[in-house]
Amino acid sequence: MTDRERLADLEARERKLAQEVLGARRALRGKYALLVEDLAVEHLSERAFREIVDHAIRIGGERAMDALRSAIAERGSNPPLSKPTRRVIVIAACVIAS
């Protein structure tokens, strides 16, 4: 096998792997998108939802969860009577952003 043939073979494998990565990434994102169907996102604006998810992804899941737990602990164990999801997420977004 010549160097040129070897290079062509490697490039073909590289393209195949890139397609596999893309397929796996889409499958995982689809799985996570299905999880959102179970969340009460209607209490948020689209912009707030995108910002919350973006911050959580950017800083990492564990750090985002630590910020949420901290915000909830500071608020106390008694949930507010109206719109609890909105308040918790807004607080979390502020904590995550800082």
C-alpha positions in Angstrom: 0.0 0.0 0.0 1.4 3.3 -1.0 1.5 6.4 1.2 -1.2 8.0 -0.9 -3.5 4.9 -0.5 -2.8 4.7 3.2 -3.7 8.4 3.6 -6.9 7.9 1.6 -7.9 5.0 3.8 -7.2 6.9 7.0 -9.2 9.9 5.7 -12.1 7.5 4.9 -12.0 6.0 8.4 -11.8 9.5 9.8 -15.0 10.6 8.0 -16.8 7.4 9.1 -15.8 8.0 12.8 -16.9 11.7 12.5 -20.3 10.5 11.3 -20.5 8.0 14.1 -19.7 10.7 16.6 -22.4 13.0 15.1 -24.9 10.2 15.3 -24.1 9.4 18.9 -24.3 13.1 19.8 -27.7 13.5 18.1 -29.0 10.4 19.9 -27.9 11.6 23.3 -29.4 15.1 22.6 -32.6 13.5 21.5 -32.7 11.4 24.7 -32.2 14.6 26.8 -34.9 16.4 24.8 -37.4 13.8 25.7 -36.6 14.4 29.4 -37.6 18.0 29.0 -41.1 16.9 28.1 -41.6 15.9 31.7 -40.5 19.3 33.1 -42.8 22.3 33.8 -40.9 24.6 31.5 -44.1 26.5 30.7 -43.4 28.5 33.8 -40.3 30.0 32.1 -39.7 32.2 29.2 -37.8 30.5 26.3 -34.9 32.9 27.0 -34.7 32.0 30.7 -34.9 28.3 29.9 -32.1 28.6 27.3 -29.9 30.6 29.7 -30.4 28.1 32.6 -29.5 25.1 30.4 -26.6 27.0 28.8 -25.2 28.0 32.2 -25.6 24.5 33.6 -23.8 22.9 30.6 -21.1 25.5 30.6 -20.1 25.2 34.2 -20.8 21.5 34.4 -23.6 19.4 35.8 -22.2 18.8 39.3 -21.3 22.5 39.9 -24.8 23.5 38.7 -26.4 21.0 41.0 -24.3 22.3 43.9 -25.5 25.8 43.2 -29.1 24.7 43.1 -28.8 22.8 46.3 -27.1 25.8 48.0 -29.9 28.1 46.8 -32.6 25.7 48.0 -30.8 25.3 51.4 -30.6 29.1 51.8 -34.3 29.5 51.0 -35.2 26.8 53.6 -37.1 23.6 53.4 -40.5 25.2 53.0 -41.4 25.6 49.4 -43.1 28.8 48.3 -46.9 28.5 47.8 -47.0 29.8 44.2 -45.0 29.0 41.1 -42.2 27.0 42.9 -40.4 26.0 39.7 -40.0 29.5 38.5 -38.5 30.8 41.8 -36.1 27.9 42.3 -34.8 28.1 38.7 -34.5 31.9 38.8 -32.5 31.7 42.0 -30.4 28.9 40.6 -29.7 30.9 37.4 -28.5 33.8 39.5 -26.3 31.6 41.7 -24.9 29.7 38.6 -24.1 33.0 36.8 -22.1 34.4 39.7 
